[in-house]
Amino acid sequence: MVLVSVRARKLRELIEALDGYRIGRYTSLDKVERLIHELGLKLPYSWEEIRKDVEAILALPRTSPEYKRVEKMDRRASLLTKLNLLLLLGALLLYAFRFWQSSYLVDAAVLVMVVASLVIANVVYYIRAYATVKVSALYAERLPELEKLGFRIKAVIEYLLRQLRRELRVARIDPREYRLKLWLPDYSGIKVVKKPSRFSSKYEVVVERTEKS
């Protein structure tokens, strides 16, 4: 197993978070700011400029009337998730109770609660998957704006990829053995080693060993 420096891991985490912002995938802004501070890098653009672009990207779908419907679906999914946790807790308590007083009625109640929990979990999954598809469609409707707002973020990511290549060299790690998972593969200096599949929506990429001029 290759030992990777803490700095390289932080660079990868930062790159993957910024890449997600370009298509509206949210990561805590405070966490990203902390990573930038810890790495002590002088980025091509200030964090204030990047944050402004990120917030503008995240706000893009909210201008559509369809977004309110997506928000309602997400709230319902959250409520169902909480209900599911209560069901699981109730099933565990009943299961514990049967050690003191065994009963077919208790066993039946536990089974019903577990089955209901599985059904709810699947419903939540499909609601959230549908909401994700809808939000992606809303972004697709405003692709020119999305690309424009992501210009500086992309430049910062390419800068960070160059820093990662240098860091891996210092650690004597072959960049081809160090993978990143990205939503977008349009950065210079990377090579796609695995395309999205039914199990993952991201590209697996590696940093090229040498920077192309």
N, C-alpha and C positions, 0 to 999 in steps of 0.2 A: 504493500500500500504506500503510495507516494505521500510524503509529509509535505504539506503545503503551509507556507507562512501565513500568519494571521493577516498580514497586509494584503496578500493575494486573495484571501477569502473575502475580505472586506471590499476589495475592488470588484470581485465578481458579484457580490450582493448588491453593490451600488449600481453596477451596469445593468443587472437584471431588473432592478426597481425602476430605473430611468427608462429602460426599454418598454416596460409595461405602461408607463405614463403616456407613451406615444400613441397607444390605442385605447387609452382610458381605463387601464387597470390600476386600481388604487393601491398604493403602499403608503404607510404613515409618512407624511412630509417631515415630521420632526425626526423620525428615524433616519431618513435620507440626509437631512441636514447634519445630524450627528456623525454619520459616516464620513461626510465630506470634511467636517472639522477634524475628526480623528486621523484621517489620511493626510491632512495638511497640504492638499494639492491646490495649485493655482489654476483653476479651470478657465477655459476660453471665455466663458461668460460667468457673471456673478450668480450666486445662489438666488438672490432676489429676482434676477431676470428669469432664471429657470423656474422658480416657484410660480412666478406670474404666468408663465406659459402653461405650466401644469394645471394650475387652477382654471385657466381659460379652457383647456382641453376637457377637464372634468365637467365644466359647466355647459359644454356644447349640446349634449342631448336634452338638457333640462328646458331648453327653449321650445321643444316639441310638445304638442298636446298629448302625444302618446306616452310621454315620460311619466305623467301622473298615474297612468294605468300601471306602468312598470313598478312605480313606487308602492302602489297599493298591493301589488302581487308580492313584493319583497316583504312588506309588513305582515302580510298573511303567512308567508313562509316562516318569518321569525316567530309569530305566535304559535304556529304548528310545531316548530322546533321546541319551544318551551313546553307545550302540551306533551310532546313526545318524551321529554326528560321527566316530567311528572309521572307519566305512565310507566316508564322504566323504574323509577324510584318506587312507585306503588307495587310493581311486580316483584321487586327485590324484597320489599318489606313483607309482602304476603308469602313469598317463598321462605323467608326466615321464620315466619309465623308457623308454617306447616311443621317445623321441627318440634314445636310444642303441642300442636294439635293438628294431626294429619286429617285431611278431609278431601273427598273428591270435589267438593264445591270450591275449596281453596285452589286445588290444582287446576280446575277448569277456569277459574278467574285469572290465574297467572298466565295460562295459555292464551286466553282471550286478549289480555293486556299486551303480551309479547307480540301476538299477531297484529294487533292494532298498531303497535309501535312500528313494526316493519312496514305496514301499509303507509303510515304517516311519513316515515323516512323516505319512502319512494315518491310520495306526492311532493314533498319538499324538494327533493332532487329535481323532479321534472319542472316544478314551478321556477326554480332558480335557473335551470338550464334554459327554459323558455325566455326568462327575463334577460339572461345574458345574450341570447340570440337577438332579442328585440333591441337592446342597447347597441349591439354591434351594427345592426341595420341603421339605427339612428346616426351613428358615426359615419357609416358609409354614405349616407345622404349628404354629409358635409365634409367629404373627403378633401377638397381643396383647402378648406380652413384648417382641417386636422394636420395636413402636411405642412402648411405654413407655420402653424403653432409649434410643430415638432422639429422645426429646422435647427434651432439652437440646442435642443435636447440631443438630437442626433450627433451634432458636432461634439458635444461634451462626451457622449458615449464613445465616439471614435478616439477621442483624446485618452479616455480611461482605458480603452483596449490597448493602446500603445504603452501606457503605464503598466498594464498587466503583463504585457509581453516582457518588458524590462524586469519586472519583479520576478517573473518565472525564470528568467535567465540568471538572475542573481542567486536564486534558490536552486539552480541547476536542475530545473524541471523542464522536460520536453513539453512545449505548449500543446502538442498534439495529444497529450495524455490528460489535458485539463479542460474539461467541457463546461460550457455555459448553456443555459436554457433560455432562449429568447423568443419573443413573439414575432419579431421582424428580423430578416436576414440580410438587410440592405446596407450593412456597414462594410467599409473597406477594411481589409486586413483580417477577415475571418473566413473560415471554410465550413460549410454545412456538412455534418457527418451523419445526421439523421433528421429526416423530415417529419412533420406532424403526422400522427396516426390516430386511430380510434381511441387509443389509450392516453394520448398526450397531444395538446394543441400547440405545443411549442416546437421550435427547431432546436436541435442540439448542435452547437457549433464549437469550433476550436479556433484559437488565434493562430494565424499563420506564423511560421518560424521567423520569416524575414518580412520586413515592411516593404510593400511594393511602392515604387516611386511613381 
